[in-house]
């Protein structure tokens, strides 16, 4: 393999690695944002902190 072809192959490999890293970073950021939204939604869904903690057994 000549030097030019080797250089092109190396450049393509580096480009693929950089692209994959950028994509993984974006996916990680989106997953983190969705997780934060889920936590916020769960926090808002609790209407009263004592609700459901006591059972009335008198009948």
PQR file of N, CA, C, O and H, with PARSE charges and radii, in Angstrom:
ATOM      1  N   UNK A   1       0.861  -1.168   0.000 -0.4000 1.5000
ATOM      2  CA  UNK A   1       0.000   0.000   0.000 -0.0000 2.0000
ATOM      3  C   UNK A   1       0.908   1.231   0.000  0.5500 1.7000
ATOM      4  O   UNK A   1       1.852   1.314   0.786 -0.5500 1.4000
ATOM      5  N   UNK A   2       0.625   2.152  -0.857 -0.4000 1.5000
ATOM      6  CA  UNK A   2       1.457   3.343  -0.929 -0.0000 2.0000
ATOM      7  C   UNK A   2       1.067   4.336   0.170  0.5500 1.7000
ATOM      8  O   UNK A   2       0.043   4.167   0.832 -0.5500 1.4000
ATOM      9  H   UNK A   2      -0.142   2.084  -1.496  0.4000 1.0000
ATOM     10  N   UNK A   3       1.870   5.346   0.354 -0.4000 1.5000
ATOM     11  CA  UNK A   3       1.686   6.314   1.440 -0.0000 2.0000
ATOM     12  C   UNK A   3       0.397   7.116   1.273  0.5500 1.7000
ATOM     13  O   UNK A   3      -0.263   7.431   2.264 -0.5500 1.4000
ATOM     14  H   UNK A   3       2.702   5.484  -0.184  0.4000 1.0000
ATOM     15  N   UNK A   4       0.033   7.448   0.050 -0.4000 1.5000
ATOM     16  CA  UNK A   4      -1.170   8.245  -0.174 -0.0000 2.0000
ATOM     17  C   UNK A   4      -2.427   7.459   0.215  0.5500 1.7000
ATOM     18  O   UNK A   4      -3.320   7.997   0.869 -0.5500 1.4000
ATOM     19  H   UNK A   4       0.569   7.193  -0.755  0.4000 1.0000
ATOM     20  N   UNK A   5      -2.491   6.208  -0.182 -0.4000 1.5000
ATOM     21  CA  UNK A   5      -3.652   5.385   0.152 -0.0000 2.0000
ATOM     22  C   UNK A   5      -3.728   5.147   1.656  0.5500 1.7000
ATOM     23  O   UNK A   5      -4.813   5.146   2.238 -0.5500 1.4000
ATOM     24  H   UNK A   5      -1.765   5.771  -0.713  0.4000 1.0000
ATOM     25  N   UNK A   6      -2.576   4.945   2.278 -0.4000 1.5000
ATOM     26  CA  UNK A   6      -2.539   4.749   3.725 -0.0000 2.0000
ATOM     27  C   UNK A   6      -3.003   6.006   4.451  0.5500 1.7000
ATOM     28  O   UNK A   6      -3.728   5.924   5.442 -0.5500 1.4000
ATOM     29  H   UNK A   6      -1.695   4.945   1.805  0.4000 1.0000
ATOM     30  N   UNK A   7      -2.590   7.149   3.966 -0.4000 1.5000
ATOM     31  CA  UNK A   7      -2.988   8.424   4.559 -0.0000 2.0000
ATOM     32  C   UNK A   7      -4.487   8.642   4.429  0.5500 1.7000
ATOM     33  O   UNK A   7      -5.130   9.112   5.367 -0.5500 1.4000
ATOM     34  H   UNK A   7      -2.000   7.215   3.161  0.4000 1.0000
ATOM     35  N   UNK A   8      -5.053   8.302   3.265 -0.4000 1.5000
ATOM     36  CA  UNK A   8      -6.493   8.453   3.061 -0.0000 2.0000
ATOM     37  C   UNK A   8      -7.278   7.505   3.964  0.5500 1.7000
ATOM     38  O   UNK A   8      -8.295   7.890   4.541 -0.5500 1.4000
ATOM     39  H   UNK A   8      -4.531   7.920   2.502  0.4000 1.0000
ATOM     40  N   UNK A   9      -6.810   6.282   4.085 -0.4000 1.5000
ATOM     41  CA  UNK A   9      -7.488   5.308   4.943 -0.0000 2.0000
ATOM     42  C   UNK A   9      -7.459   5.765   6.396  0.5500 1.7000
ATOM     43  O   UNK A   9      -8.456   5.639   7.107 -0.5500 1.4000
ATOM     44  H   UNK A   9      -5.984   5.969   3.616  0.4000 1.0000
ATOM     45  N   UNK A  10      -6.331   6.291   6.836 -0.4000 1.5000
ATOM     46  CA  UNK A  10      -6.207   6.783   8.208 -0.0000 2.0000
ATOM     47  C   UNK A  10      -7.131   7.977   8.423  0.5500 1.7000
ATOM     48  O   UNK A  10      -7.778   8.082   9.464 -0.5500 1.4000
ATOM     49  H   UNK A  10      -5.521   6.393   6.259  0.4000 1.0000
ATOM     50  N   UNK A  11      -7.194   8.867   7.452 -0.4000 1.5000
ATOM     51  CA  UNK A  11      -8.070  10.028   7.555 -0.0000 2.0000
ATOM     52  C   UNK A  11      -9.534   9.631   7.631  0.5500 1.7000
ATOM     53  O   UNK A  11     -10.297  10.212   8.403 -0.5500 1.4000
ATOM     54  H   UNK A  11      -6.668   8.781   6.606  0.4000 1.0000
ATOM     55  N   UNK A  12      -9.929   8.647   6.838 -0.4000 1.5000
ATOM     56  CA  UNK A  12     -11.313   8.175   6.870 -0.0000 2.0000
ATOM     57  C   UNK A  12     -11.640   7.522   8.210  0.5500 1.7000
ATOM     58  O   UNK A  12     -12.739   7.699   8.736 -0.5500 1.4000
ATOM     59  H   UNK A  12      -9.308   8.175   6.211  0.4000 1.0000
ATOM     60  N   UNK A  13     -10.700   6.777   8.758 -0.4000 1.5000
ATOM     61  CA  UNK A  13     -10.908   6.133  10.053 -0.0000 2.0000
ATOM     62  C   UNK A  13     -11.069   7.176  11.151  0.5500 1.7000
ATOM     63  O   UNK A  13     -11.935   7.046  12.016 -0.5500 1.4000
ATOM     64  H   UNK A  13      -9.807   6.633   8.331  0.4000 1.0000
ATOM     65  N   UNK A  14     -10.245   8.197  11.117 -0.4000 1.5000
ATOM     66  CA  UNK A  14     -10.346   9.253  12.121 -0.0000 2.0000
ATOM     67  C   UNK A  14     -11.664  10.002  12.003  0.5500 1.7000
ATOM     68  O   UNK A  14     -12.274  10.357  13.012 -0.5500 1.4000
ATOM     69  H   UNK A  14      -9.541   8.303  10.415  0.4000 1.0000
ATOM     70  N   UNK A  15     -12.103  10.242  10.775 -0.4000 1.5000
ATOM     71  CA  UNK A  15     -13.377  10.920  10.556 -0.0000 2.0000
ATOM     72  C   UNK A  15     -14.535  10.087  11.102  0.5500 1.7000
ATOM     73  O   UNK A  15     -15.439  10.626  11.740 -0.5500 1.4000
ATOM     74  H   UNK A  15     -11.608   9.954   9.955  0.4000 1.0000
ATOM     75  N   UNK A  16     -14.513   8.781  10.854 -0.4000 1.5000
ATOM     76  CA  UNK A  16     -15.559   7.899  11.375 -0.0000 2.0000
ATOM     77  C   UNK A  16     -15.579   7.912  12.903  0.5500 1.7000
ATOM     78  O   UNK A  16     -16.647   7.940  13.514 -0.5500 1.4000
ATOM     79  H   UNK A  16     -13.779   8.343  10.335  0.4000 1.0000
ATOM     80  N   UNK A  17     -14.394   7.890  13.517 -0.4000 1.5000
ATOM     81  CA  UNK A  17     -14.325   7.911  14.974 -0.0000 2.0000
ATOM     82  C   UNK A  17     -14.871   9.223  15.526  0.5500 1.7000
ATOM     83  O   UNK A  17     -15.615   9.220  16.508 -0.5500 1.4000
ATOM     84  H   UNK A  17     -13.526   7.867  13.021  0.4000 1.0000
ATOM     85  N   UNK A  18     -14.513  10.333  14.910 -0.4000 1.5000
ATOM     86  CA  UNK A  18     -15.004  11.629  15.370 -0.0000 2.0000
ATOM     87  C   UNK A  18     -16.517  11.735  15.209  0.5500 1.7000
ATOM     88  O   UNK A  18     -17.204  12.285  16.071 -0.5500 1.4000
ATOM     89  H   UNK A  18     -13.910  10.335  14.112  0.4000 1.0000
ATOM     90  N   UNK A  19     -17.028  11.208  14.107 -0.4000 1.5000
ATOM     91  CA  UNK A  19     -18.468  11.231  13.870 -0.0000 2.0000
ATOM     92  C   UNK A  19     -19.191  10.377  14.903  0.5500 1.7000
ATOM     93  O   UNK A  19     -20.216  10.793  15.443 -0.5500 1.4000
ATOM     94  H   UNK A  19     -16.470  10.762  13.407  0.4000 1.0000
ATOM     95  N   UNK A  20     -18.668   9.191  15.180 -0.4000 1.5000
ATOM     96  CA  UNK A  20     -19.290   8.313  16.173 -0.0000 2.0000
ATOM     97  C   UNK A  20     -19.279   8.948  17.559  0.5500 1.7000
ATOM     98  O   UNK A  20     -20.264   8.850  18.291 -0.5500 1.4000
ATOM     99  H   UNK A  20     -17.836   8.854  14.741  0.4000 1.0000
ATOM    100  N   UNK A  21     -18.189   9.590  17.922 -0.4000 1.5000
ATOM    101  CA  UNK A  21     -18.106  10.241  19.228 -0.0000 2.0000
ATOM    102  C   UNK A  21     -19.097  11.402  19.330  0.5500 1.7000
ATOM    103  O   UNK A  21     -19.743  11.583  20.362 -0.5500 1.4000
ATOM    104  H   UNK A  21     -17.388   9.669  17.328  0.4000 1.0000
ATOM    105  N   UNK A  22     -19.214  12.175  18.273 -0.4000 1.5000
ATOM    106  CA  UNK A  22     -20.162  13.292  18.277 -0.0000 2.0000
ATOM    107  C   UNK A  22     -21.589  12.781  18.391  0.5500 1.7000
ATOM    108  O   UNK A  22     -22.402  13.365  19.108 -0.5500 1.4000
ATOM    109  H   UNK A  22     -18.689  12.028  17.434  0.4000 1.0000
ATOM    110  N   UNK A  23     -21.899  11.700  17.693 -0.4000 1.5000
ATOM    111  CA  UNK A  23     -23.238  11.123  17.760 -0.0000 2.0000
ATOM    112  C   UNK A  23     -23.529  10.573  19.155  0.5500 1.7000
ATOM    113  O   UNK A  23     -24.616  10.790  19.690 -0.5500 1.4000
ATOM    114  H   UNK A  23     -21.238  11.226  17.111  0.4000 1.0000
ATOM    115  N   UNK A  24     -22.573   9.869  19.743 -0.4000 1.5000
ATOM    116  CA  UNK A  24     -22.769   9.335  21.090 -0.0000 2.0000
ATOM    117  C   UNK A  24     -22.943  10.450  22.107  0.5500 1.7000
ATOM    118  O   UNK A  24     -23.732  10.317  23.042 -0.5500 1.4000
ATOM    119  H   UNK A  24     -21.690   9.693  19.308  0.4000 1.0000
ATOM    120  N   UNK A  25     -22.218  11.544  21.938 -0.4000 1.5000
ATOM    121  CA  UNK A  25     -22.344  12.678  22.847 -0.0000 2.0000
ATOM    122  C   UNK A  25     -23.744  13.285  22.758  0.5500 1.7000
ATOM    123  O   UNK A  25     -24.343  13.641  23.772 -0.5500 1.4000
ATOM    124  H   UNK A  25     -21.577  11.653  21.178  0.4000 1.0000
ATOM    125  N   UNK A  26     -24.252  13.398  21.539 -0.4000 1.5000
ATOM    126  CA  UNK A  26     -25.591  13.952  21.356 -0.0000 2.0000
ATOM    127  C   UNK A  26     -26.652  13.033  21.960  0.5500 1.7000
ATOM    128  O   UNK A  26     -27.578  13.505  22.620 -0.5500 1.4000
ATOM    129  H   UNK A  26     -23.765  13.109  20.715  0.4000 1.0000
ATOM    130  N   UNK A  27     -26.523  11.738  21.742 -0.4000 1.5000
ATOM    131  CA  UNK A  27     -27.470  10.770  22.293 -0.0000 2.0000
ATOM    132  C   UNK A  27     -27.423  10.804  23.817  0.5500 1.7000
ATOM    133  O   UNK A  27     -28.464  10.726  24.470 -0.5500 1.4000
ATOM    134  H   UNK A  27     -25.771  11.355  21.206  0.4000 1.0000
ATOM    135  N   UNK A  28     -26.225  10.919  24.389 -0.4000 1.5000
ATOM    136  CA  UNK A  28     -26.082  10.989  25.841 -0.0000 2.0000
ATOM    137  C   UNK A  28     -26.768  12.234  26.386  0.5500 1.7000
ATOM    138  O   UNK A  28     -27.461  12.166  27.401 -0.5500 1.4000
ATOM    139  H   UNK A  28     -25.379  10.982  23.859  0.4000 1.0000
ATOM    140  N   UNK A  29     -26.583  13.361  25.726 -0.4000 1.5000
ATOM    141  CA  UNK A  29     -27.216  14.609  26.165 -0.0000 2.0000
ATOM    142  C   UNK A  29     -28.742  14.509  26.096  0.5500 1.7000
ATOM    143  O   UNK A  29     -29.435  14.978  26.999 -0.5500 1.4000
ATOM    144  H   UNK A  29     -26.021  13.416  24.901  0.4000 1.0000
ATOM    145  N   UNK A  30     -29.263  13.906  25.039 -0.4000 1.5000
ATOM    146  CA  UNK A  30     -30.709  13.751  24.904 -0.0000 2.0000
ATOM    147  C   UNK A  30     -31.261  12.810  25.970  0.5500 1.7000
ATOM    148  O   UNK A  30     -32.331  13.065  26.522 -0.5500 1.4000
ATOM    149  H   UNK A  30     -28.701  13.525  24.305  0.4000 1.0000
ATOM    150  N   UNK A  31     -30.551  11.732  26.266 -0.4000 1.5000
ATOM    151  CA  UNK A  31     -30.999  10.797  27.297 -0.0000 2.0000
ATOM    152  C   UNK A  31     -30.993  11.474  28.668  0.5500 1.7000
ATOM    153  O   UNK A  31     -31.895  11.259  29.477 -0.5500 1.4000
ATOM    154  H   UNK A  31     -29.681  11.525  25.818  0.4000 1.0000
ATOM    155  N   UNK A  32     -29.993  12.275  28.915 -0.4000 1.5000
ATOM    156  CA  UNK A  32     -29.920  13.000  30.187 -0.0000 2.0000
ATOM    157  C   UNK A  32     -31.081  13.993  30.309  0.5500 1.7000
ATOM    158  O   UNK A  32     -31.687  14.117  31.374 -0.5500 1.4000
ATOM    159  H   UNK A  32     -29.260  12.450  28.257  0.4000 1.0000
ATOM    160  N   UNK A  33     -31.384  14.691  29.229 -0.4000 1.5000
ATOM    161  CA  UNK A  33     -32.492  15.646  29.243 -0.0000 2.0000
ATOM    162  C   UNK A  33     -33.823  14.927  29.477  0.5500 1.7000
ATOM    163  O   UNK A  33     -34.663  15.409  30.238 -0.5500 1.4000
ATOM    164  H   UNK A  33     -30.893  14.590  28.364  0.4000 1.0000
ATOM    165  N   UNK A  34     -34.017  13.785  28.830 -0.4000 1.5000
ATOM    166  CA  UNK A  34     -35.250  13.024  29.022 -0.0000 2.0000
ATOM    167  C   UNK A  34     -35.346  12.494  30.448  0.5500 1.7000
ATOM    168  O   UNK A  34     -36.435  12.450  31.021 -0.5500 1.4000
ATOM    169  H   UNK A  34     -33.335  13.394  28.212  0.4000 1.0000
ATOM    170  N   UNK A  35     -34.226  12.094  31.019 -0.4000 1.5000
ATOM    171  CA  UNK A  35     -34.218  11.643  32.407 -0.0000 2.0000
ATOM    172  C   UNK A  35     -34.584  12.762  33.359  0.5500 1.7000
ATOM    173  O   UNK A  35     -35.332  12.553  34.314 -0.5500 1.4000
ATOM    174  H   UNK A  35     -33.342  12.129  30.554  0.4000 1.0000
ATOM    175  N   UNK A  36     -34.062  13.945  33.105 -0.4000 1.5000
ATOM    176  CA  UNK A  36     -34.403  15.101  33.939 -0.0000 2.0000
ATOM    177  C   UNK A  36     -35.879  15.447  33.817  0.5500 1.7000
ATOM    178  O   UNK A  36     -36.517  15.799  34.809 -0.5500 1.4000
ATOM    179  H   UNK A  36     -33.454  14.116  32.329  0.4000 1.0000
ATOM    180  N   UNK A  37     -36.427  15.350  32.613 -0.4000 1.5000
ATOM    181  CA  UNK A  37     -37.848  15.599  32.414 -0.0000 2.0000
ATOM    182  C   UNK A  37     -38.689  14.569  33.163  0.5500 1.7000
ATOM    183  O   UNK A  37     -39.729  14.907  33.728 -0.5500 1.4000
ATOM    184  H   UNK A  37     -35.908  15.065  31.807  0.4000 1.0000
ATOM    185  N   UNK A  38     -38.244  13.319  33.168 -0.4000 1.5000
ATOM    186  CA  UNK A  38     -38.973  12.262  33.865 -0.0000 2.0000
ATOM    187  C   UNK A  38     -38.975  12.523  35.371  0.5500 1.7000
ATOM    188  O   UNK A  38     -40.006  12.367  36.024 -0.5500 1.4000
ATOM    189  H   UNK A  38     -37.399  13.044  32.708  0.4000 1.0000
ATOM    190  N   UNK A  39     -37.836  12.916  35.920 -0.4000 1.5000
ATOM    191  CA  UNK A  39     -37.758  13.222  37.346 -0.0000 2.0000
ATOM    192  C   UNK A  39     -38.666  14.393  37.686  0.5500 1.7000
ATOM    193  O   UNK A  39     -39.368  14.368  38.697 -0.5500 1.4000
ATOM    194  H   UNK A  39     -36.998  13.043  35.390  0.4000 1.0000
ATOM    195  N   UNK A  40     -38.654  15.415  36.843 -0.4000 1.5000
ATOM    196  CA  UNK A  40     -39.518  16.578  37.072 -0.0000 2.0000
ATOM    197  C   UNK A  40     -40.990  16.184  37.014  0.5500 1.7000
ATOM    198  O   UNK A  40     -41.786  16.635  37.837 -0.5500 1.4000
ATOM    199  H   UNK A  40     -38.084  15.434  36.022  0.4000 1.0000
ATOM    200  N   UNK A  41     -41.354  15.350  36.050 -0.4000 1.5000
ATOM    201  CA  UNK A  41     -42.737  14.907  35.932 -0.0000 2.0000
ATOM    202  C   UNK A  41     -43.160  14.102  37.160  0.5500 1.7000
ATOM    203  O   UNK A  41     -44.267  14.282  37.668 -0.5500 1.4000
ATOM    204  H   UNK A  41     -40.707  14.983  35.381  0.4000 1.0000
ATOM    205  N   UNK A  42     -42.289  13.221  37.636 -0.4000 1.5000
ATOM    206  CA  UNK A  42     -42.613  12.425  38.812 -0.0000 2.0000
ATOM    207  C   UNK A  42     -42.743  13.297  40.058  0.5500 1.7000
ATOM    208  O   UNK A  42     -43.611  13.058  40.897 -0.5500 1.4000
ATOM    209  H   UNK A  42     -41.389  13.075  37.224  0.4000 1.0000
ATOM    210  N   UNK A  43     -41.891  14.299  40.176 -0.4000 1.5000
ATOM    211  CA  UNK A  43     -41.984  15.210  41.319 -0.0000 2.0000
ATOM    212  C   UNK A  43     -43.291  15.997  41.292  0.5500 1.7000
ATOM    213  O   UNK A  43     -43.874  16.260  42.343 -0.5500 1.4000
ATOM    214  H   UNK A  43     -41.186  14.493  39.494  0.4000 1.0000
ATOM    215  N   UNK A  44     -43.749  16.369  40.119 -0.4000 1.5000
ATOM    216  CA  UNK A  44     -44.984  17.128  40.002 -0.0000 2.0000
ATOM    217  C   UNK A  44     -46.223  16.252  40.187  0.5500 1.7000
ATOM    218  O   UNK A  44     -47.292  16.762  40.522 -0.5500 1.4000
ATOM    219  H   UNK A  44     -43.275  16.155  39.264  0.4000 1.0000
ATOM    220  N   UNK A  45     -46.095  14.959  39.975 -0.4000 1.5000
ATOM    221  CA  UNK A  45     -47.250  14.084  40.075 -0.0000 2.0000
ATOM    222  C   UNK A  45     -47.627  13.782  41.524  0.5500 1.7000
ATOM    223  O   UNK A  45     -48.742  13.329  41.784 -0.5500 1.4000
ATOM    224  H   UNK A  45     -45.227  14.545  39.703  0.4000 1.0000
ATOM    225  N   UNK A  46     -46.731  14.021  42.462 -0.4000 1.5000
ATOM    226  CA  UNK A  46     -47.030  13.787  43.872 -0.0000 2.0000
ATOM    227  C   UNK A  46     -47.807  14.991  44.383  0.5500 1.7000
ATOM    228  O   UNK A  46     -47.265  16.086  44.529 -0.5500 1.4000
ATOM    229  H   UNK A  46     -45.825  14.389  42.251  0.4000 1.0000
ATOM    230  N   UNK A  47     -49.105  14.762  44.655 -0.4000 1.5000
ATOM    231  CA  UNK A  47     -49.943  15.885  45.053 -0.0000 2.0000
ATOM    232  C   UNK A  47     -49.795  16.208  46.534  0.5500 1.7000
ATOM    233  O   UNK A  47     -49.833  17.377  46.917 -0.5500 1.4000
ATOM    234  H   UNK A  47     -49.546  13.872  44.537  0.4000 1.0000
ATOM    235  N   UNK A  48     -49.629  15.193  47.366 -0.4000 1.5000
ATOM    236  CA  UNK A  48     -49.497  15.425  48.798 -0.0000 2.0000
ATOM    237  C   UNK A  48     -48.509  14.399  49.347  0.5500 1.7000
ATOM    238  O   UNK A  48     -48.666  13.207  49.083 -0.5500 1.4000
ATOM    239  H   UNK A  48     -49.598  14.243  47.055  0.4000 1.0000
ATOM    240  N   UNK A  49     -47.499  14.823  50.101 -0.4000 1.5000
ATOM    241  CA  UNK A  49     -46.460  13.891  50.539 -0.0000 2.0000
ATOM    242  C   UNK A  49     -46.971  12.812  51.498  0.5500 1.7000
ATOM    243  O   UNK A  49     -46.377  11.735  51.564 -0.5500 1.4000
ATOM    244  H   UNK A  49     -47.371  15.791  50.316  0.4000 1.0000
ATOM    245  N   UNK A  50     -48.078  13.072  52.260 -0.4000 1.5000
ATOM    246  CA  UNK A  50     -48.588  12.079  53.194 -0.0000 2.0000
ATOM    247  C   UNK A  50     -49.691  11.209  52.591  0.5500 1.7000
ATOM    248  O   UNK A  50     -50.168  10.277  53.238 -0.5500 1.4000
ATOM    249  H   UNK A  50     -48.561  13.947  52.206  0.4000 1.0000
ATOM    250  N   UNK A  51     -50.086  11.500  51.393 -0.4000 1.5000
ATOM    251  CA  UNK A  51     -51.175  10.769  50.747 -0.0000 2.0000
ATOM    252  C   UNK A  51     -50.765   9.317  50.527  0.5500 1.7000
ATOM    253  O   UNK A  51     -49.738   9.034  49.909 -0.5500 1.4000
ATOM    254  H   UNK A  51     -49.699  12.257  50.867  0.4000 1.0000
ATOM    255  N   UNK A  52     -51.586   8.403  51.043 -0.4000 1.5000
ATOM    256  CA  UNK A  52     -51.324   6.986  50.849 -0.0000 2.0000
ATOM    257  C   UNK A  52     -50.434   6.357  51.895  0.5500 1.7000
ATOM    258  O   UNK A  52     -50.148   5.163  51.813 -0.5500 1.4000
ATOM    259  H   UNK A  52     -52.421   8.634  51.544  0.4000 1.0000
ATOM    260  N   UNK A  53     -49.985   7.122  52.877 -0.4000 1.5000
ATOM    261  CA  UNK A  53     -49.109   6.580  53.913 -0.0000 2.0000
ATOM    262  C   UNK A  53     -49.874   5.962  55.072  0.5500 1.7000
ATOM    263  O   UNK A  53     -49.301   5.180  55.831 -0.5500 1.4000
ATOM    264  H   UNK A  53     -50.217   8.092  52.944  0.4000 1.0000
ATOM    265  N   UNK A  54     -51.152   6.289  55.229 -0.4000 1.5000
ATOM    266  CA  UNK A  54     -51.944   5.798  56.343 -0.0000 2.0000
ATOM    267  C   UNK A  54     -53.176   5.072  55.820  0.5500 1.7000
ATOM    268  O   UNK A  54     -53.816   5.519  54.867 -0.5500 1.4000
ATOM    269  H   UNK A  54     -51.618   6.923  54.613  0.4000 1.0000
ATOM    270  N   UNK A  55     -53.503   3.942  56.458 -0.4000 1.5000
ATOM    271  CA  UNK A  55     -54.680   3.183  56.076 -0.0000 2.0000
ATOM    272  C   UNK A  55     -55.643   3.187  57.259  0.5500 1.7000
ATOM    273  O   UNK A  55     -55.255   2.853  58.379 -0.5500 1.4000
ATOM    274  H   UNK A  55     -52.983   3.579  57.232  0.4000 1.0000
ATOM    275  N   UNK A  56     -56.873   3.558  57.019 -0.4000 1.5000
ATOM    276  CA  UNK A  56     -57.898   3.591  58.063 -0.0000 2.0000
ATOM    277  C   UNK A  56     -58.520   2.185  58.163  0.5500 1.7000
ATOM    278  O   UNK A  56     -59.242   1.744  57.269 -0.5500 1.4000
ATOM    279  H   UNK A  56     -57.188   3.830  56.110  0.4000 1.0000
ATOM    280  N   UNK A  57     -58.221   1.501  59.273 -0.4000 1.5000
ATOM    281  CA  UNK A  57     -58.697   0.132  59.458 -0.0000 2.0000
ATOM    282  C   UNK A  57     -59.984   0.062  60.273  0.5500 1.7000
ATOM    283  O   UNK A  57     -60.516  -1.026  60.493 -0.5500 1.4000
ATOM    284  H   UNK A  57     -57.634   1.859  59.999  0.4000 1.0000
ATOM    285  N   UNK A  58     -60.483   1.193  60.716 -0.4000 1.5000
ATOM    286  CA  UNK A  58     -61.733   1.195  61.482 -0.0000 2.0000
ATOM    287  C   UNK A  58     -62.899   0.971  60.521  0.5500 1.7000
ATOM    288  O   UNK A  58     -62.922   1.519  59.419 -0.5500 1.4000
ATOM    289  H   UNK A  58     -60.050   2.077  60.537  0.4000 1.0000
ATOM    290  N   UNK A  59     -63.847   0.175  60.945 -0.4000 1.5000
ATOM    291  CA  UNK A  59     -64.940  -0.085  60.017 -0.0000 2.0000
ATOM    292  C   UNK A  59     -66.288  -0.066  60.620  0.5500 1.7000
ATOM    293  O   UNK A  59     -67.280  -0.274  59.921 -0.5500 1.4000
ATOM    294  H   UNK A  59     -63.829  -0.269  61.840  0.4000 1.0000
TER
END
